[in-house]
Amino acid sequence: MRLLKLVLLVVSLCIMCSLATTAPAAGPELIAFYTPAVGGTGYILGAGVVTVTNKYLPELKMVHESTTGSMEIVRRMMQREAQKKDCFGLFGTVDAWNAMYGKNEYAGKPFAGIRALTYVLGTDVYLVVPTNSPIKSWADVKGRRIGIGGPGSTSANTALYLLEEYGIFKKDFKPYYFVYRETVEGIQNDSLDGGILVGGYPVAAYSELATQRAVRIVPVDEKILKKVTTEHPYYYRAVIKAKSYKGLEQDTPVLGFTTAIYAHDAMSTDLVYKVIKNLFEHKADYYAIHASAKDMSVEDVAKGIPIPFHPGAIKYLKEIGAMK
């Protein structure tokens, strides 16, 4: 009996050793890539960056994660930094500036380690209302039900800031912190009087809405556009051309903000260099994702970005002559 037990023990140890030596090695750590909510151009382009990265750098295993907006992206990136884990985020430079220096919504909780990689696109801000709406100006939002974007999103923060330039504050209307899908549905079923939709042209959520409901974009006054863009370099004036969308009958001036890709400064120079180099070297794949992907160019890498760049990005951008 004692001999039998000894034999069984030896066999068990052999099996365990065999399993240990044949078990697959742990794969690389997943790298989160955070984007705004589904329906916006930022979400689409972020998915494109992940696709191009995983296609040519499969050893990195990047994962796309959508959020409610910029504040959530910043919060998640700060958590990853504290955990000494890698991550990337795509969102508006407005929030990158405020987050880094602890201003406005980020007061008391600055993200000092945030670093830029490259400008990605210009993001236009549309105030969308039904064609027959009495809202002709942003000032007419007073007392109305408006979907302004996800809580803490650059779209919501920009909309509230712009409304304040018209003398309209949160107490003066009924803001709903809806993401794109909820805003589109609200305008379709009249539970909202209007809503904020943002993105690079063409904005998918607006294109979809315009096929279901007669809608228009409310213009921004030129005087306010000049004031805002003069005071804040990450904002710009844009014009949505007549006929560029179904039912849009005239050129419509709007405000926009720049959007970029970010990392945190604890991430290795080699990793960031590898990701940004791969993205620029496979622009054809990336450009096929959406028309706005072509906004990312060597000439505009630093466009509207008011914070420092990551050393890995600087290394590559200097190599291609995009940065001195």
C-alpha positions as a Markdown table, in Angstrom:
| # | Residue | x | y | z |
|---|---|---|---|---|
| 1 | Met | 0.0 | 0.0 | 0.0 |
| 2 | Arg | 2.8 | 2.4 | 0.9 |
| 3 | Leu | 4.5 | 1.6 | -2.4 |
| 4 | Leu | 1.3 | 2.3 | -4.3 |
| 5 | Lys | 0.9 | 5.7 | -2.6 |
| 6 | Leu | 4.5 | 6.6 | -3.5 |
| 7 | Val | 3.9 | 5.6 | -7.2 |
| 8 | Leu | 0.7 | 7.7 | -7.3 |
| 9 | Leu | 2.5 | 10.7 | -5.8 |
| 10 | Val | 5.3 | 10.5 | -8.4 |
| 11 | Val | 2.8 | 10.2 | -11.2 |
| 12 | Ser | 0.8 | 13.3 | -9.9 |
| 13 | Leu | 4.0 | 15.3 | -9.7 |
| 14 | Cys | 5.0 | 14.4 | -13.2 |
| 15 | Ile | 1.6 | 15.4 | -14.5 |
| 16 | Met | 1.7 | 18.8 | -12.7 |
| 17 | Cys | 5.2 | 19.4 | -14.1 |
| 18 | Ser | 4.0 | 18.5 | -17.6 |
| 19 | Leu | 1.1 | 21.0 | -17.3 |
| 20 | Ala | 3.3 | 23.7 | -16.0 |
| 21 | Thr | 5.8 | 23.4 | -18.8 |
| 22 | Thr | 3.2 | 23.1 | -21.6 |
| 23 | Ala | 0.8 | 25.9 | -20.3 |
| 24 | Pro | 0.7 | 28.9 | -22.7 |
| 25 | Ala | 2.7 | 31.9 | -21.7 |
| 26 | Ala | 0.7 | 34.8 | -20.4 |
| 27 | Gly | 0.0 | 37.2 | -23.3 |
| 28 | Pro | 0.9 | 40.9 | -23.3 |
| 29 | Glu | -1.0 | 43.3 | -21.0 |
| 30 | Leu | -4.1 | 44.9 | -22.7 |
| 31 | Ile | -3.6 | 48.6 | -23.5 |
| 32 | Ala | -6.8 | 50.6 | -23.1 |
| 33 | Phe | -7.6 | 53.2 | -25.8 |
| 34 | Tyr | -10.4 | 55.5 | -24.5 |
| 35 | Thr | -12.7 | 57.4 | -26.7 |
| 36 | Pro | -16.0 | 59.4 | -26.5 |
| 37 | Ala | -19.4 | 57.7 | -26.8 |
| 38 | Val | -20.7 | 55.7 | -29.8 |
| 39 | Gly | -22.1 | 57.9 | -32.6 |
| 40 | Gly | -19.4 | 60.6 | -32.7 |
| 41 | Thr | -16.4 | 60.9 | -35.0 |
| 42 | Gly | -14.0 | 60.6 | -32.1 |
| 43 | Tyr | -15.4 | 57.1 | -31.4 |
| 44 | Ile | -15.0 | 56.1 | -35.0 |
| 45 | Leu | -11.5 | 57.4 | -35.3 |
| 46 | Gly | -10.4 | 55.9 | -32.0 |
| 47 | Ala | -11.7 | 52.5 | -33.3 |
| 48 | Gly | -9.6 | 53.1 | -36.4 |
| 49 | Val | -6.4 | 53.8 | -34.4 |
| 50 | Val | -7.0 | 50.6 | -32.4 |
| 51 | Thr | -7.5 | 48.6 | -35.6 |
| 52 | Val | -4.4 | 49.9 | -37.3 |
| 53 | Thr | -2.3 | 49.4 | -34.2 |
| 54 | Asn | -3.4 | 45.8 | -33.7 |
| 55 | Lys | -3.1 | 45.0 | -37.4 |
| 56 | Tyr | 0.6 | 45.9 | -37.6 |
| 57 | Leu | 1.7 | 45.7 | -33.9 |
| 58 | Pro | -0.3 | 42.7 | -32.7 |
| 59 | Glu | 2.1 | 42.2 | -29.8 |
| 60 | Leu | 0.6 | 45.3 | -28.1 |
| 61 | Lys | -3.0 | 44.1 | -27.9 |
| 62 | Met | -4.8 | 47.5 | -27.8 |
| 63 | Val | -8.5 | 47.5 | -26.6 |
| 64 | His | -11.0 | 50.2 | -27.6 |
| 65 | Glu | -13.2 | 51.4 | -24.7 |
| 66 | Ser | -15.9 | 54.0 | -25.2 |
| 67 | Thr | -16.9 | 56.4 | -22.4 |
| 68 | Thr | -19.4 | 59.2 | -21.6 |
| 69 | Gly | -16.8 | 61.8 | -22.5 |
| 70 | Ser | -13.6 | 63.6 | -21.7 |
| 71 | Met | -13.9 | 63.8 | -17.9 |
| 72 | Glu | -14.4 | 60.0 | -17.7 |
| 73 | Ile | -11.4 | 59.5 | -20.1 |
| 74 | Val | -9.2 | 61.7 | -17.9 |
| 75 | Arg | -10.4 | 59.8 | -14.8 |
| 76 | Arg | -9.6 | 56.4 | -16.3 |
| 77 | Met | -6.2 | 57.6 | -17.6 |
| 78 | Met | -5.3 | 58.9 | -14.1 |
| 79 | Gln | -6.2 | 55.6 | -12.6 |
| 80 | Arg | -4.1 | 53.7 | -15.1 |
| 81 | Glu | -1.2 | 56.1 | -14.4 |
| 82 | Ala | -1.5 | 55.4 | -10.7 |
| 83 | Gln | -1.5 | 51.7 | -11.4 |
| 84 | Lys | 1.6 | 52.1 | -13.6 |
| 85 | Lys | -0.4 | 50.8 | -16.6 |
| 86 | Asp | -0.3 | 52.0 | -20.2 |
| 87 | Cys | -3.3 | 53.7 | -21.9 |
| 88 | Phe | -4.2 | 56.2 | -24.6 |
| 89 | Gly | -7.1 | 58.6 | -24.9 |
| 90 | Leu | -8.7 | 60.6 | -27.7 |
| 91 | Phe | -10.6 | 63.7 | -26.7 |
| 92 | Gly | -10.8 | 67.5 | -27.0 |
| 93 | Thr | -7.8 | 69.7 | -26.3 |
| 94 | Val | -10.0 | 72.0 | -24.3 |
| 95 | Asp | -10.3 | 69.3 | -21.6 |
| 96 | Ala | -6.6 | 68.4 | -21.9 |
| 97 | Trp | -5.6 | 71.9 | -21.0 |
| 98 | Asn | -8.1 | 72.2 | -18.1 |
| 99 | Ala | -7.2 | 68.7 | -16.8 |
| 100 | Met | -3.4 | 69.3 | -16.8 |
| 101 | Tyr | -3.7 | 72.6 | -15.0 |
| 102 | Gly | -6.6 | 71.8 | -12.7 |
| 103 | Lys | -9.0 | 74.4 | -14.2 |
| 104 | Asn | -12.8 | 74.6 | -14.3 |
| 105 | Glu | -14.3 | 71.1 | -13.9 |
| 106 | Tyr | -10.8 | 69.7 | -13.0 |
| 107 | Ala | -10.2 | 72.2 | -10.1 |
| 108 | Gly | -8.5 | 70.4 | -7.3 |
| 109 | Lys | -7.7 | 67.3 | -9.3 |
| 110 | Pro | -5.2 | 68.1 | -12.0 |
| 111 | Phe | -3.8 | 65.5 | -14.3 |
| 112 | Ala | -0.2 | 66.8 | -14.4 |
| 113 | Gly | 1.1 | 63.8 | -16.3 |
| 114 | Ile | -1.1 | 64.0 | -19.4 |
| 115 | Arg | 0.9 | 64.3 | -22.6 |
| 116 | Ala | 0.0 | 64.8 | -26.2 |
| 117 | Leu | 0.8 | 62.6 | -29.2 |
| 118 | Thr | -0.7 | 64.2 | -32.2 |
| 119 | Tyr | -3.6 | 66.3 | -33.4 |
| 120 | Val | -6.3 | 64.1 | -34.9 |
| 121 | Leu | -9.2 | 66.2 | -36.1 |
| 122 | Gly | -11.2 | 69.4 | -35.9 |
| 123 | Thr | -14.5 | 68.7 | -34.0 |
| 124 | Asp | -17.4 | 70.9 | -35.0 |
| 125 | Val | -20.1 | 71.6 | -32.5 |
| 126 | Tyr | -23.7 | 71.6 | -33.8 |
| 127 | Leu | -26.8 | 72.8 | -32.0 |
| 128 | Val | -29.4 | 70.8 | -33.8 |
| 129 | Val | -33.1 | 71.6 | -33.8 |
| 130 | Pro | -36.2 | 70.6 | -35.9 |
| 131 | Thr | -36.5 | 72.7 | -39.0 |
| 132 | Asn | -39.7 | 74.3 | -37.8 |
| 133 | Ser | -38.3 | 75.1 | -34.3 |
| 134 | Pro | -38.6 | 78.6 | -32.9 |
| 135 | Ile | -34.9 | 78.3 | -31.8 |
| 136 | Lys | -33.1 | 80.6 | -34.4 |
| 137 | Ser | -30.2 | 81.6 | -32.2 |
| 138 | Trp | -28.3 | 80.0 | -29.3 |
| 139 | Ala | -29.9 | 82.7 | -27.1 |
| 140 | Asp | -33.3 | 81.1 | -27.8 |
| 141 | Val | -32.3 | 78.0 | -25.8 |
| 142 | Lys | -33.7 | 79.7 | -22.7 |
| 143 | Gly | -36.4 | 77.6 | -21.1 |
| 144 | Arg | -35.9 | 74.7 | -23.6 |
| 145 | Arg | -35.0 | 71.0 | -23.2 |
| 146 | Ile | -31.6 | 70.5 | -24.7 |
| 147 | Gly | -29.4 | 67.4 | -24.9 |
| 148 | Ile | -25.9 | 68.7 | -24.3 |
| 149 | Gly | -23.7 | 65.6 | -24.4 |
| 150 | Gly | -22.4 | 63.1 | -21.9 |
| 151 | Pro | -21.5 | 64.4 | -18.4 |
| 152 | Gly | -18.1 | 65.9 | -18.4 |
| 153 | Ser | -17.7 | 65.6 | -22.2 |
| 154 | Thr | -15.9 | 68.3 | -24.1 |
| 155 | Ser | -19.1 | 68.7 | -26.2 |
| 156 | Ala | -21.1 | 69.4 | -23.0 |
| 157 | Asn | -18.5 | 71.7 | -21.5 |
| 158 | Thr | -18.1 | 73.7 | -24.8 |
| 159 | Ala | -21.9 | 74.0 | -25.2 |
| 160 | Leu | -22.3 | 75.3 | -21.7 |
| 161 | Tyr | -19.4 | 77.8 | -22.2 |
| 162 | Leu | -20.8 | 79.0 | -25.5 |
| 163 | Leu | -24.3 | 79.5 | -24.1 |
| 164 | Glu | -22.8 | 81.6 | -21.3 |
| 165 | Glu | -21.4 | 83.9 | -24.0 |
| 166 | Tyr | -25.0 | 84.4 | -24.9 |
| 167 | Gly | -26.0 | 85.1 | -21.3 |
| 168 | Ile | -27.7 | 81.6 | -20.9 |
| 169 | Phe | -26.7 | 79.6 | -17.9 |
| 170 | Lys | -27.6 | 76.1 | -16.7 |
| 171 | Lys | -30.4 | 77.5 | -14.5 |
| 172 | Asp | -32.0 | 79.2 | -17.6 |
| 173 | Phe | -32.8 | 76.0 | -19.6 |
| 174 | Lys | -33.2 | 72.3 | -19.1 |
| 175 | Pro | -29.9 | 70.5 | -19.8 |
| 176 | Tyr | -29.9 | 66.7 | -20.4 |
| 177 | Tyr | -26.6 | 65.0 | -20.2 |
| 178 | Phe | -27.4 | 62.6 | -23.1 |
| 179 | Val | -24.9 | 60.9 | -25.4 |
| 180 | Tyr | -25.5 | 61.0 | -29.1 |
| 181 | Arg | -28.0 | 58.1 | -29.4 |
| 182 | Glu | -30.2 | 59.6 | -26.7 |
| 183 | Thr | -30.0 | 63.1 | -28.2 |
| 184 | Val | -31.0 | 61.8 | -31.6 |
| 185 | Glu | -33.9 | 59.8 | -30.2 |
| 186 | Gly | -35.0 | 62.8 | -28.1 |
| 187 | Ile | -35.2 | 65.1 | -31.1 |
| 188 | Gln | -36.9 | 62.4 | -33.2 |
| 189 | Asn | -39.7 | 61.9 | -30.6 |
| 190 | Asp | -39.9 | 65.5 | -29.5 |
| 191 | Ser | -38.9 | 64.8 | -25.9 |
| 192 | Leu | -36.1 | 67.3 | -26.6 |
| 193 | Asp | -36.3 | 70.7 | -28.2 |
| 194 | Gly | -32.7 | 70.4 | -29.5 |
| 195 | Gly | -29.4 | 68.9 | -28.9 |
| 196 | Ile | -25.6 | 69.1 | -29.2 |
| 197 | Leu | -23.9 | 66.8 | -31.8 |
| 198 | Val | -20.2 | 67.0 | -32.5 |
| 199 | Gly | -17.6 | 65.6 | -34.8 |
| 200 | Gly | -15.6 | 66.1 | -37.9 |
| 201 | Tyr | -17.6 | 66.3 | -41.2 |
| 202 | Pro | -19.7 | 64.3 | -41.8 |
| 203 | Val | -21.0 | 63.8 | -38.3 |
| 204 | Ala | -22.6 | 60.4 | -38.4 |
| 205 | Ala | -25.2 | 61.1 | -35.7 |
| 206 | Tyr | -26.4 | 64.2 | -37.6 |
| 207 | Ser | -26.5 | 62.5 | -41.0 |
| 208 | Glu | -28.6 | 59.7 | -39.5 |
| 209 | Leu | -31.0 | 62.1 | -37.8 |
| 210 | Ala | -31.4 | 64.2 | -41.0 |
| 211 | Thr | -32.7 | 61.1 | -42.8 |
| 212 | Gln | -35.4 | 60.6 | -40.2 |
| 213 | Arg | -36.4 | 64.1 | -39.3 |
| 214 | Ala | -36.3 | 67.6 | -40.9 |
| 215 | Val | -33.6 | 69.3 | -38.9 |
| 216 | Arg | -31.2 | 72.2 | -39.1 |
| 217 | Ile | -28.0 | 73.5 | -37.4 |
| 218 | Val | -28.3 | 76.8 | -35.4 |
| 219 | Pro | -25.6 | 79.2 | -36.5 |
| 220 | Val | -23.2 | 80.9 | -34.0 |
| 221 | Asp | -23.0 | 84.7 | -34.2 |
| 222 | Glu | -19.8 | 85.9 | -35.8 |
| 223 | Lys | -19.1 | 88.4 | -33.0 |
| 224 | Ile | -19.1 | 85.6 | -30.4 |
| 225 | Leu | -17.0 | 83.3 | -32.7 |
| 226 | Lys | -14.3 | 86.0 | -33.0 |
| 227 | Lys | -14.2 | 86.6 | -29.2 |
| 228 | Val | -14.1 | 82.9 | -28.3 |
| 229 | Thr | -11.5 | 81.9 | -30.9 |
| 230 | Thr | -9.3 | 84.9 | -30.0 |
| 231 | Glu | -9.3 | 84.1 | -26.3 |
| 232 | His | -8.8 | 80.3 | -26.7 |
| 233 | Pro | -6.5 | 78.9 | -29.4 |
| 234 | Tyr | -8.0 | 75.4 | -29.1 |
| 235 | Tyr | -11.3 | 76.7 | -30.5 |
| 236 | Tyr | -11.8 | 77.6 | -34.2 |
| 237 | Arg | -14.5 | 79.0 | -36.5 |
| 238 | Ala | -15.9 | 76.6 | -39.2 |
| 239 | Val | -18.6 | 76.9 | -41.8 |
| 240 | Ile | -20.9 | 74.0 | -42.7 |
| 241 | Lys | -21.6 | 74.5 | -46.4 |
| 242 | Ala | -25.1 | 74.6 | -47.7 |
| 243 | Lys | -26.3 | 71.2 | -49.2 |
| 244 | Ser | -23.5 | 69.3 | -47.3 |
| 245 | Tyr | -26.3 | 67.6 | -45.4 |
| 246 | Lys | -29.9 | 66.7 | -46.3 |
| 247 | Gly | -32.0 | 69.8 | -45.6 |
| 248 | Leu | -29.2 | 72.2 | -44.9 |
| 249 | Glu | -30.1 | 75.1 | -47.1 |
| 250 | Gln | -27.5 | 77.8 | -46.2 |
| 251 | Asp | -23.9 | 78.1 | -45.1 |
| 252 | Thr | -23.9 | 77.9 | -41.3 |
| 253 | Pro | -21.0 | 79.2 | -39.1 |
| 254 | Val | -20.3 | 77.0 | -36.0 |
| 255 | Leu | -17.7 | 76.8 | -33.3 |
| 256 | Gly | -15.2 | 73.8 | -33.2 |
| 257 | Phe | -12.5 | 72.5 | -31.0 |
| 258 | Thr | -9.4 | 70.5 | -31.8 |
| 259 | Thr | -9.1 | 66.8 | -30.8 |
| 260 | Ala | -5.9 | 64.9 | -30.1 |
| 261 | Ile | -4.5 | 61.6 | -28.9 |
| 262 | Tyr | -3.0 | 61.5 | -25.4 |
| 263 | Ala | -0.9 | 59.3 | -23.1 |
| 264 | His | 0.6 | 59.8 | -19.6 |
| 265 | Asp | 4.2 | 60.7 | -19.0 |
| 266 | Ala | 5.0 | 57.4 | -17.1 |
| 267 | Met | 4.6 | 55.5 | -20.3 |
| 268 | Ser | 7.8 | 54.4 | -22.0 |
| 269 | Thr | 9.3 | 56.4 | -24.8 |
| 270 | Asp | 9.6 | 53.3 | -26.9 |
| 271 | Leu | 5.9 | 52.3 | -26.6 |
| 272 | Val | 4.6 | 55.7 | -27.6 |
| 273 | Tyr | 7.2 | 56.1 | -30.4 |
| 274 | Lys | 6.2 | 52.7 | -31.8 |
| 275 | Val | 2.4 | 53.5 | -31.7 |
| 276 | Ile | 2.6 | 57.0 | -33.3 |
| 277 | Lys | 5.2 | 55.8 | -35.9 |
| 278 | Asn | 2.9 | 52.9 | -36.9 |
| 279 | Leu | -0.1 | 55.2 | -37.2 |
| 280 | Phe | 1.6 | 57.6 | -39.5 |
| 281 | Glu | 3.3 | 54.9 | -41.6 |
| 282 | His | -0.1 | 53.2 | -42.2 |
| 283 | Lys | -2.1 | 56.4 | -42.8 |
| 284 | Ala | -3.8 | 54.8 | -45.9 |
| 285 | Asp | -5.4 | 52.2 | -43.6 |
| 286 | Tyr | -6.4 | 54.8 | -41.1 |
| 287 | Tyr | -7.7 | 57.3 | -43.7 |
| 288 | Ala | -10.1 | 54.6 | -44.9 |
| 289 | Ile | -11.9 | 54.7 | -41.6 |
| 290 | His | -13.7 | 58.1 | -42.0 |
| 291 | Ala | -13.3 | 61.2 | -44.1 |
| 292 | Ser | -12.1 | 63.2 | -41.0 |
| 293 | Ala | -9.2 | 60.8 | -40.6 |
| 294 | Lys | -7.4 | 62.8 | -43.2 |
| 295 | Asp | -7.2 | 65.8 | -40.8 |
| 296 | Met | -4.3 | 64.0 | -39.2 |
| 297 | Ser | -1.3 | 65.1 | -41.2 |
| 298 | Val | 2.4 | 65.8 | -40.7 |
| 299 | Glu | 1.7 | 69.5 | -41.2 |
| 300 | Asp | -0.9 | 69.7 | -38.4 |
| 301 | Val | 0.5 | 67.5 | -35.6 |
| 302 | Ala | 0.5 | 70.3 | -33.1 |
| 303 | Lys | -2.5 | 72.2 | -34.2 |
| 304 | Gly | -4.4 | 73.7 | -31.3 |
| 305 | Ile | -2.6 | 71.5 | -28.7 |
| 306 | Pro | -1.7 | 73.7 | -25.7 |
| 307 | Ile | 0.0 | 71.0 | -23.5 |
| 308 | Pro | 3.5 | 69.3 | -23.7 |
| 309 | Phe | 4.0 | 66.3 | -26.0 |
| 310 | His | 5.2 | 62.9 | -24.8 |
| 311 | Pro | 8.9 | 62.2 | -25.4 |
| 312 | Gly | 8.1 | 59.2 | -27.6 |
| 313 | Ala | 5.9 | 61.4 | -29.8 |
| 314 | Ile | 8.5 | 64.1 | -29.9 |
| 315 | Lys | 11.2 | 61.6 | -31.0 |
| 316 | Tyr | 9.2 | 60.4 | -34.0 |
| 317 | Leu | 7.8 | 63.7 | -35.0 |
| 318 | Lys | 11.3 | 65.2 | -35.1 |
| 319 | Glu | 12.4 | 62.3 | -37.3 |
| 320 | Ile | 9.8 | 63.2 | -39.9 |
| 321 | Gly | 10.4 | 66.9 | -39.7 |
| 322 | Ala | 7.0 | 67.6 | -38.1 |
| 323 | Met | 8.6 | 69.1 | -35.0 |
| 324 | Lys | 11.8 | 71.0 | -34.4 |
